[in-house]
Structure formats: structure tokens, C-alpha cells
Amino acid sequence: MRIHSSIHWCTAVVFAIAALGNSSPVLAQKYGGVLRVGMNLTPPSLSIHEEATNRTSWPMGPVYNNLVYYDWREVRESLETIVPELAESWSWSADRKSLTFKLRQGVRWHDGKPFTSADVKHTFDAVRGASKAGLKLNPRKLWYFNIDEIVTNGDYEVTFKVKRPQPSLLAMLASGYSPVYPHHVPIRDLRTEANGTGPFKVQSYNPGQMIVLEKNKDYFRRNRPYLDGIRFPIFRSGSTLVAAVIANQVDVNFVLFTLKPQRDTIALGTDQVQFTPLATQATINVIVNIHKPPFDNENLRRAVTLALDRNSLIRSVFGGEGYKGSVMMAIPQGVWGMTQEQLAKMPGYGDPKKNKAEARRLLAKEGYEPDKPFTFEMSTRNASTYTQPAAWALGELDAVGIKAELNVIEGGLWFSTVAQRDFTMAINATAVGIDDPDANLYENYKCGSQRNYSDYCNPALEKLYDRQSMEADYQKRLATVRQIDRTITTDGARPMLVYRKDFYAHWPYVKNYVPHVSSIYNFSRFENVWLDK
């Protein structure tokens, strides 16, 4: 399956230039030094498989390895850019129902124990829910629902047997959300004391202050990593993190914390910091409790969707630097979504005046008038990336006669709040581990998924989920995915407001730091990064 042909050539050129600007093929790499990567807020735990935030996957990415991973040099991720890590090679059976990995020998966990196929089986049996391995939360369980059995053949071969063909399985195994865990360490212990095979080891962790990684001198890749270590200082607010970038207290800003307003602030403070602007798959979206009043009413959900002018949000909150999209990231930024012309025909994406007029008509149909407005409580997280879009949404809704009261929830309680469905409607931020329909549809829209916060459930549509998942032909799969996208968007279960653009701030002496388009999870291994100073 080749997907590069779907990328608009101008976009591809921009990405290629960005990648060349960050890599340094001419300079001789230098060993030594400690990279400082600024973070905003403490990770909820150090266990990647139990979390749904890059505050865990980003600092723990250098500690672990996957069976396979996305090539750090390739800005655009696809099946074609997947490279071996703990696997030396892989192959599909003729019926495409068995994926076999030949594993590296001589790899050791940070505690000295040998890595074997038992670790792979342990990890993914736990994630798919086939073993009682002690996962407290399991946000990506449905990524692997199609696995029927994982079979080991000696210490250095493992086979994933699937119920039906699923080309994207390899892509999901390559995500930064899919590291291999040690089978000899209880998962509960990995929440506070990570033990991986990766290029760096955890030296110390002080919640709210600092995560310090040191070089793994026994790393299986020869002459890697270049760095002696990585420090992740934790800042209490985005503004202090930006100030730290300007003051050169950090070398690389945390992913998704250099949006246009932050970029402009940094650029005013110093002309030395470099930026790599790329589209991301991170969204601001609306989650709706569709099984409880008032949003069990489809007309009221539709009225909210129509009232929110995406162009206004992009202009006012994101300084014009963002992208409209629906369930899947729109083309050309993504490879599985609709075009902007197709989006314009969807509820909430066309003429904002006509949309708002239709919203008022639907409200009147349900008995709501200016003297009897529709009211409800809107929730959001206590972080500027949430509260600013929420404040904007209040104004948009008010313009059609909807009076919403904002309920701001502390950051530490946010994920439990939405997981327990303790909200009526909320402004939320979401990203998906890879730009692939399987990862998105099964995680966020399948009946019963933990991450399906709106509890959207359409059994008939799920047959199309499975059809597109089995399809190896890109164009045929794209047609089915767009059919799914149109249905979910029309139903208004989780309206997408904007796909965010990050400018990835970093000081120029940081070499081989290559952010990837779409994903914010799959380039944090840092084993090839070096410091030219």
C-alpha cells in the first residue's frame, strides 16, 4: 500500500525542506552533552501503555523500544517508513493472517535481564486484554482486538495471529504508544520505575520537578546514543515554559507547546531559536454525552455543531495557523480524510451565516426561543489549550441563543472525569497515535471503547470499520473511510473544531531533531540527536 501519492506536492516539498533543515548530514556527529526538553505538567505515570497523553509517551519514549518503529528521518509516516527495532525482520503469511517477527539477540533490559519473545507476548497479551497483567487503564485495547493469538517459537521468534487480514497492525505496533514491556517486572512497578531496553535509562524522577535520563551504555545499537543524557524539567505553566525557551534554559520545547502565539512570543524574545512548522493530528473537539438529556436529542447536537464557526476559531485563538478536518485529518495534511471542498458540504464547515441560521431553526423546532434559551453546562480542562477554545465556543453558542455555563476542571481530574462520562458537553483535546483509520475509529468511535468519550455507537457503521481495515488498496480503503467520516460527522457525536499546527521550537545546535507530520508520538527516541556545541 502506497500512500505518498495522496500528498499534495507543495506540502511534500515543505516537509522535505523542514526535515533537511533539522538534520545535519554534512557535519560530523559529536558525542556527549545533555539535552534539555521542556515539559508542561507532570505525567500521570511513567507507564506508556496505561496512559493517553504525550506527557508520558514523550519522556518515556527514549527508555523503551518497539518491535518496529517509524524511521526518525522520514517526516511523513507510512507503512513504507517502518524500520526494525527489537525485531530484526518481519513477514506476513500468504493468507495475511499471521505476522511473524524475528527478534534481536543479545538485547538486555536496563536491569540486565535478557530480552526474549516472552516479553513481547506478555506485553501485547496484556494490552489486548488476554491476560491479567495488571493494567490499571488500557486506552488502546481496541487497537489489538483483531489479534487471535500470540505464539512464541523459542526465545527469538514471535507470531501475531489475527482473525482477519489487517495491514495496519504493523503501523500500530510502530507507534510510540506500543513499546515492549519486561515480563519479569509487574506493570504496577513500571508506573513509577521504568525498565526498558531503550537508548536511555531513568536516573531520577521527581514529580513536578524533573525527569532525568542517562545514557544506556549497553544499548544494542552500536555507537548510539550520542547524548550522555536527557533532562525533562517540568514547568507549572505554558508561559514559564516559553520563558525558559527564550532564556535558553531548555533546548527543545515540549511537543504541541509552540503553537503560533507561543512561536510569536519566543521570536520576540530571541532571534536564535529555530522553528519547524508542521501539521499535527492533535485536535480541539467537542465531546457530547449523547445518551443523557439534553444531547440525546439529535437536533440539539446538530445546532451546537452548526453554531461553531471553525474558521473563526482558527483566526481568533490559533492566529490563522490551524486546519479544518473531521474524523480523519483532511487532505493534504493527512492522507485518509476529506478534501476541504468535501468538508465544506458537512454540517458546521460551510457558510457560517447559513449554519447559524439553521442552528436557530433547529432550536426553535425544539421549543427554544430568545426569551427561552437552551442552557447547559460546558466542561473543559484547566489548561489554556482547552480554556481558550472553550471561551470562544461560549461566544459562538451565545450568537444563536444557546447559553452555556463553563465548568473548568482541574487537570489532574480531567481524564477521570471524561472516562467516567461525568459531563454534559465538553471542549476536549485529542490526538491519535498514528494517522491510520484503524487507530482512530476503533479507539474513539467503536461501541464500548474507553476513549469513545461520547459513547457513540453505530453497529451498522462498524461493519464498514472492519471492511476498510481489511482493504489493502489505498483508494478503495479511502472511499470507505470517507463514507464513515461523513456519517459520524453528520451525527455530531464528536465534532472536530481544529487540527493544530505546531512550530516545534528548538535551538540551532540541536541536530538530527526531526519532528514528524501528523504524529506527536513517534519521534521521541532521541538516540540520533546530538548537540553541536
N, C-alpha and C positions, 0 to 999 in steps of 0.2 A: 504494500500500500504506500503510494507516494502522495504526499500532501503539499509539497513545496509549490506545485503549480498553481495552487489556490491563493498564493500570496501576491498581492499587487507588487509589480517590480519596483516602484518607488519606495514602498515600505521596506522591501528586502534590502535595497541599497542603503537606506538609513541604518538598518540593523547591522549590516556588514561594516559600515563606517564606525558605528559605535563600538563594535567588537574590536576592530583594528585599533581604535583609539585607546583601548584599555589593555590590550596585550602588548608585549614588548619582544617580538621575535628577534630583533637585531641586538638588543642588549644582553650581556651575559648575566644570568641569574645570580643573585647573591644569597648566601645563607646567613641566617641569624636575624635577630630583631624580634620584637613582639608587636603584633598587630592589635590596635585598639578599635573595637567595634562598639559604637554606642548603642545602648538599648533603652527602650522606654518601658518601664514597669517590670516587675519580677515575674518570671514564668510560673504558672500554676504548679508545675512539677517538672522534673527532668526526663520524664518518660514520654517519648515521642508518640508511641502507639496509643497512649491514653489521652492525648490532648488534641485540640483542634485549633491551635494557634502557632504562629511562627515565633512567638516568644519562647517556645520550647524547641521547635524543629531547627531554628536558626542557630542558637548557641550549641545545641547538641549534635547538629549535623557533622561537625568535624570529629566527633567522638566515635561515630559508628560508620559502618559500611552497609551497602545493599548487596544483593546478589548482582544486580546490574544498576547502572546509574546513567544519567544524561551527561554526555560529553561536555565538560566545562567550557570548551572553546566555542561551542555552537550556540549562538544566541537563540535560534529558533529550534525548539524541541520537537522531535518526532520519533517514530519507531526507528528511523534510519540513523538517529544520533545517539542511540543507546549503546553503551560500552560496558565491558565486563568490570566487575569489582571483586566480590568474593567468588563469583563464578568465573571460570576460565573461558567457558563457551556454553552455548545452549542450542537446542534443536527441538523442532516440533515433529510429532509423529505424522504419518501420512494422512490420518483422519483428522488431524489438528485438534486432538483431544488429550494429548499428553505433551507437556513441556518439560524437557529434561535438561538439568544443569550439571555440568562437570565442574567440580569445585576446586579451588586453590588448595594446595597442600602447604603446610608449614606456617599457616596463619595462626596467631595467638591472640587471645583476649588480653586486655590490659592487666588482668591478674595472673597471666602466664598460662592459663588453661588453653588447650588446643581447640581451634575452631573445626567443627565437623558438620556433617549433614544433619545430625541430631539437633543442632541449633536452629537450622532452617525449618525443620519440621515443627519444632517446639514453637517458634515464633508465629508461623502462619496458621498452625492449628489453633493457637490462642486467638489470633486476630479474627479468624473466620468462625470462631465460637465452637470449635470441635473438641476443645479441651478445657478443663477447669484450671486455667493457669493464673487466675487472679487478676485479670484486667478490671480495674475499677470502672473505667469508661472505655467504650470501644467505638469511637466515631466513624471508623472506616470498615466496620464489619461487612457491610454490604458490597464493598469493593470486591470481596472474595467469596461471595455467596455461590458462585458457579463452580468452585473447587469441590470436587467429589472426594478426593483422597490425596494425601501427600505421602509418597513412598520413598524410602531411602534404600540405596543399594551400596552397602559399605559406607565408609566414612566420607567419601568424596564424590558422591553422586546422589541427586535427589530429583524426583519427578513429581510435577503437579499434574494430576489427572482432573480434567474438567468435564462437566456434564454435557456441555455442547461447545462448539468452537467459539473462541473469544480472543480475537487478535490483540485486544487492548490489555490483556493480562500482563504482558511483558512491560507495557507502559506504566501500569500501576505499580509493578514491582520496582520500577526505576525511580519512582517518586521519592523525594526527601522524607515523605511520611512512611516509608516502608523499609526501615533498617532491620537488620537481623539482630536478635537478642540472644544472649547466652542462656542455654537451657539449665545450667548449673546455678544460676542466680535467680531467686524469687523476684517476680516482676515488681512486687511491692518495694523491694530494696532499690530498684532502678529509678524510683521516683525521686530519690534524694542522693544516690550514689551511682552515677552512670558507670557502666563497664562495657566498653566496646572493643572493636578491632581497628578503629579509625586512626587517622594521622596524628590526632591529639588526644591526650588524656586529661581528665578533670583533676586539677591540682587542688583547687579550693572553691567553695561556693558559699557565699554569704548573701542570703536572700535580701533583696532590697538594696544591695551594695555592689557586689561584683561576682562574676563567674570568671575563674582563671583556668585556662587550659595550658598544658605543657606539651612539648614535642614528644611523640611516641618514637623513641629511638629504635624500636623493634618493628616498625611499620613494614608491611610486606612489599610495598612499592619501593624499589631501590632509589636512594637519594631524595626521598620525599619524607616529610615536607621540608620546604625551605625555611619556614619560620621556626623560631625557638618556642613560640607560644602565641596565644591569643588571649586578650583580656576583654571582657564584656562588662564595662561599667554600666550600672543601671541608674537611670535618671528618673526623677519623680514626675517630670512633665516634658512635653514636647518642646516647650520653649527653652528649658535648660539644656536639652539635648542639642538643639540648634546652636545655642550659645557655645556649647562645648566644641562643636564642629568648627565654628568661626575661630575660636581660641586655640585650635589645634590640640585639643585635649583628647580627641578621638580622630582616627584616620579614615574610618568608613562610617557613614551614618546607617542606622538601622533601616532595614528594608521597609518601604512604604512610609517613611518619615521624612522624605524630601519631595512632597508634593509642590505644586507651583508656589504657594505662599511661603513655604519654608525655603525653597530654592531662592526666591527673591530676597528673603531676609539674609540668607548666607551670602549671596552675591553682593549685597550692600556692605556686609561686614568684612569681606575679603575677596580679592580677585584671583586668589590662588587655587581655590577648591574647584575641582572638575565635576561635571555632571554628565550622566549617561541617561538621556530621556528614553523611556520605553513604556509601552502599554503593559498593563498588568491585568490579571484575571480577578483582581480584588474588586469587589463591588460594594456600593451602598444600595441596600434593598429594603423592601418593606415585607415584614413577616406578619401574617394575619391569622388569628385564631378562628379558623373558618367553621369550627364545629360548635361555637358558642355565640349567642347573640352579642352584638348586632351583626357580626360579619359572617354568620351563617346565611345571610341574605346576599345573594349574588349581585343584586343591583347596587347595594351599598359598597361592596368591594369594587365594583366597576366604577362607581362615582369617585372613589378615592384614587384609583388608577388614572382616571381621566383628568382629575384636578391637578396632578403633579406634572408640571412642565419640565421635562428633563433638560432642555436647553437652558432654562433659567438657572437650574441647579449648577450646571457646568460653568456658566458665566459667573454667577454670584459667589459660589463657595469655592470652586476649583479654578478660578481665574481663566476659564476657557480651555483648560488642559484636562480633558477627560473624554470619554467615548460613550455614546449610547449603545446599548445592547440589551438583549433579552435573556432567555435562559442560558444560551451559549454566547460567548464573546463574538461580536459581529465581525464579519469580514470587512476590511483586510487585516484588522488587528489580530483576530483569531482565525481559525480555519474551519470551524464547524457551525458558525452562526449564520444569521441572515445578513443581507446587504442593508445599507442604510435606506435604500429605496423600498425594500420589503418591510423594514421596520416602520417606515412612515405610515403604513397601512394598518398597523396594530394599535389597539387602544392605548392612549397615553403618549404616542410617539408622533402623531401628526400635528395639524394646526392647533396650537394651544387654545385659541379663542373658541374654535368649534368643539374642542374637547371639554372645555369648561362649561360651555352651553349644554352639552349633552350630560355632563355631570349634574347640573342644576335640574335638568328634565328628569333624570333618574331619581334624584332626591325628592322632587315634587311627586313623582309617581308613588313613592313610599310614604308620602304624607308630611314631608319636611319642607317648610317654607321659611322666609326670612324671619318671621315672628315666632317660628317653631323650629329652630335649627337642630340639625343632627349633631349630637355631642357624644364624645367617648374619651377614654384616657389613652394617650400615646406614650409608650415607654421607649427609653433608649439608655445607652451606657454612658457613664460619667467619663467621657473622653471626647476631646474636641472633634475627632474624626467622626463621632456619632452625633454630638450635640449640635454642631453647626448645620449639618443636613436636616436634623430634626427641627431646629428653629426655622429653617427655610420652609420645611413641609407645613408647619403651622400656618404660615402666611399664605401658602398656596391653597390650603384647605379652607381657610377663612374666606378667600376670594369667591368660593362657590357656596358659602353658607354652612360649612362644617366647622364646629367649634371643638377643637381638641385641647385637652389639658395635658401638659408634658409631665411625665413621671421619670425622673433621672435616677438610675440605679447604679450603685457603687460597682466599680469594675470587677472586684473580686466576687460579686454575687451575680454578675450578668449571665455567665454561661449556665449556671444552675437555674436561673430564672427562666431563660428561654427553653432549656432542656425539660423543665417541669411544666412548660406551657402556661406560666403564670403571667400572662399578658393578654391584652385585647388586640392591639396592633402595636408594632414596634418598628423603629428605624434601626436597621442592623447592618453590620459589615461582615462580608463573607468572601472567602476565596477558596478555590478548589486546587487540589494538589497537582493536577495536570490538566492540560487543555484537551480533554477527551470526554465524549458524551457519557461513557460508562461511569467514570468517576463522578461526574456531576449528577446525572439522572438518578442513579441508584443511591447516592449519598443524600441528595437533597430533595428528591421528589418521589421516591418509592414508598409505598404504603409501609408504615411501621419503622422507618429509619429514624435513628436517634437525631440525625441532623435535619430531618424534614420538619422544621420548626412549625410550619403551618399545618402539619398533618394532612397535606394534600394527598388524596388517594383516588386514583382512576385506574381500576383493574384492566379496563379495555385498553387504555393507553400503555399499560405496562407490557402488553404483548408486543407493542412497537418498540419498547425499550429493548426487549430480547431480540427482535428482528434486526435492529440496527447493530446490536452488539455482535451478532454473528457475521455480519456482512464485511467482507474483506475489500470490496470495491469502494473507493472513496466517494465517487459521485452518487452511487446508489445509497450508500450509507448517509451521505449528506442530505439527500432528498427526504429520507425517513426522519432524520434528526430535525429538519426544519418543520416537518409536519407535527412532530411532538412539541417543538418550541412554540409554534403558533397556538396550539391547543392550550398549553399551560399558561402562556401569556394572556390569552383571551379569558381564561378562567380567573385570572387575577389573584392567584394564591400567594405569589411571592414576587410582586412587581420589582423589576430591576430599574434602578434610577440612574446609575452611572457606573462605568468601569473606570477605575482610577489610573492615572499616569504617574509613575514615579520618576524622579530625576536622579536617583542614586548618587548621592554626594560622596566624593572620596578625594583625598589629597593626591596630587600627581605622582608622588613617589610610590604609591601602591600599584604594583604591577601584576598583571595576569588576573585582575579582578574583572570578571566578565558577567554582568547581570544578564538574565535570560528574559526574553519577551514572554508575556502571559504569566509564567510561573513565578512565584515568590518563594518557592520551597526547594528548588532543585539545583542550587548553585552555591551552597554554603559549606562545602567540604574544605575549602581553603588550602588544600595541600599543594596547589601550584602557585599560590600567591607569594610574592616576595617584595621586599622593601628596598628601593633604590636610594638608600641614604646611609 
